[in-house]
Amino acid sequence: MIQIDLSATVRDQFGKGAARTMRRQGRTPAVIYGPKAGVVALDIETKGFSLALIKLQRRNAVINLTVLDKDGKGETRHAMIKELQTDPVQDFLVHADFLEIPMDVPMILRVPVKLVGKAKGADLGGEVMANLSSVKMKGLVLDIPDFLEVDVTPLEVGDAITCKDLAVPKGVTLLEDGDKVFVHVAMPSRAPLDEEGEGKEAAAEGGKKAAPAPKGAAKA
């Protein structure tokens, strides 16, 4: 899994006014919490944090977060990004939540999947159908990949890759039904337009009735 080094400072100012001041100074309010140390309020340099987020592209990552106190003394804590809050209009960072994680205890994470290659069946008009965008895995956090790559190039029309066919790293367990179809290639269903059109036309013709002669009309 990707590791990112960041630093943050313990903060003792709270409230909307203090948060606005921090943002004007190029800092983002944040918290880190976990079962051992409780909740600690932080502020983090916005520019460096934003660059790290661009690099991550929403993938799982271990954040090696050096937390500095008022005296400049630091302690590194391992965490993952739990939640990001952004301004809905101007799209700048408002707040960040970090979840402290154990490095020596297995965890369960959802891992995004990336399809690569062009399936052979696609050249024959087939359509690649992905049933899952991520899979659940269990293992030590550094053993779990930040994403899983699946090559669909060999797939012909009618072929499929099941979860048990996925390449899982050593020491990691895939927590999905092995027989579940992960991705397959199928011909897109198309309605028989000609027959359907003919059927509608015939129905229309059959539905037409002769208009009744007006009363009092002379018979031929």
N, C-alpha and C positions, 0 to 999 in steps of 0.2 A: 504494500500500500504506500501511496505517496506520503512523504513527511514534509511539513512546512515549518520553518522556524519563525516565530513572531515574538514580540515583546509587548507587555502591557504594564500599566502603572496602577497600583491600588488607589482608588479615589474615595474621598470622604465628603464630596459635595453631591447633593441629590436634588431632584425636582426638575421641572421643565426649564426654568430659567438657567440653572447650572448646565443642563444638557445643551441648550442653545449656545451658551458661551463656549462650551467645549467644541461644538461643531464649527463655530466661527474660527476657532484656533486650530482647526484641522485634526480634531480628535473625535473618536466615536465612543459613546458610552457602551459598556459591555458588562457582563457578569460571567463568572465561572462557578459551577456548582457540581457537587458530587457527594457520595455517601460519607466520605471521610472528613472533608474540610468545610462542609456546608456551602453557603453562598458568599462569594467575595465580589464586591463591586470594582470594576476596572474601567480604565479608559485606554484606548488603543489608537495609534497613529493611523489616520484614515487612508492616506495615499498608499502606504505599504500594504495595508490590509486589503485594499481594493485590488492592487496588483496580484496579490496572492489568490484572491477569489477568481480573477480572470484566468489564472494558471490552472486552478482546480477544475473549472467548468462543471461545477455541481457534482463532482465525483467525491467519493469517500476519501478522507485524508486524516492523518494524525497530525494535530497541531502541537508542536513542541513550544509551549507558551511559557516564556520567561516572565514571571510576575515580579515586578520591582516594587519595593516598599518606599517610604518617604526618604530613607537614608540611601537609596540606590542599591540596596542589597537584593539579589535576585534568587528566585527559586523556580526551577523548570517543572511545569506540570503538563502532563500529556492529556490532550482533550480532542474532541471532535466538535464541529460546528453543529449546534442543535437547531438554532433558529436565527434568521436574519430578518430584520425589519427595515423596509425602505420607504421613503416618501413616495406616495402613489402618483404625485404630479411631477416632481423634479427628479425622482429616482436616485436620491442620494441615501447613504446609509444612515439609519436612525438609531439602531441598537443591534447588538449581537449577543447571543447566548452560546456559551461553551459548556459542554458536558465533559467533566473529567472522567477518563477511562482507565481501567487497569491494563497493563501491558502483558501480564502473565496469567490472565484468566480468559478462557474462551468467551467470545462474544457472538451474538447473532446479528448480522447486518444484511440489508438488502443491497445487492450489487447490480448496477446497471449493465445492460448487455448491448454491445455494439455489433451490428451485422456488417460484414465486409465482403467484397467481391460481388460478381454478378452471376446469378444462378443460370446454369445452362438452359433450364426450362423457360427462362425469361425470353430467350431468343425465339422460342416457339410460341410465344404469346402467353406463357404462364405468368402468374402473379405470385410474388413472395409474400406469404402471410405470416407475420410474427404474432404469436399468441401471448408472449410475455415480454415486457420491457425490462424486467429485472428479475433476479432470482435470490432466494434467501440462502445464506451460507453461515456456517458456524466454525470458528477457529480463533487462534490468537490474532489480534488485530493486525499485526504486521504481516501475517501470512495470508490474510484475506486480500484479494486483488481489489484495486479501486474501480476496475471495470472488467468485464469478461468479453473477449472478442470471439465471434463465431463466423467462420468462413462458409458462405452459402454457395460458393462457386460450383461444387460437384452436383448440386441438386437438379434433377430432371423433373419434369411434370409428374406429380404423384409422389415424389420423394419427400421425406420428412426427417427432421432431427428431433429426437426426444431428449428429455432432460438427462437421461443416463448417458447420452452420447457427448455431453458437454465436458470439456477438459477442465477438471478441477485441480487446483494446486495441491501438492502434498501437505498433509496435516490439516486440510480444510474439508468439511463435510457439507455436501449440498442437501439442503432441507426442502427438497421438492420431490414430488412423485416421479420416479424414474421413467414411467411409461407416459407421462404427460408430453404431448406434442409441443415442442418449443417453437419450431418454425417449419413451414411446409410450402410447397409450390403447387398451385392449383390453377386450372383454367378458369378464367372469370366466367360467371354464368351470364348468358345473354338470352333475352327473350326472342323467340322466332318472329321477328318483326313482320315478315311477309305473310306468314300464316295467320298471325294475329290480326294484321290489317285486313286480310281476306275474310276472316271470321266476323270482324266488325262490320265489313261492308255487306256480307250476306245477312247479318242480323238486321241491318238497317233496311235492306230491301224487303226482308220478310215482314218487317214491322209496318211497312206502308200499306194503307188500306184505301180503296176507292172512295172518294167523297160521295155521300148519298145525294141522289137527285133532289132538287128542291120540290116541295109539295106543289102540286098543280101543274107540273111540267108535262108537256105533251109527250106521249110515248111515240117512239120511232115506228 
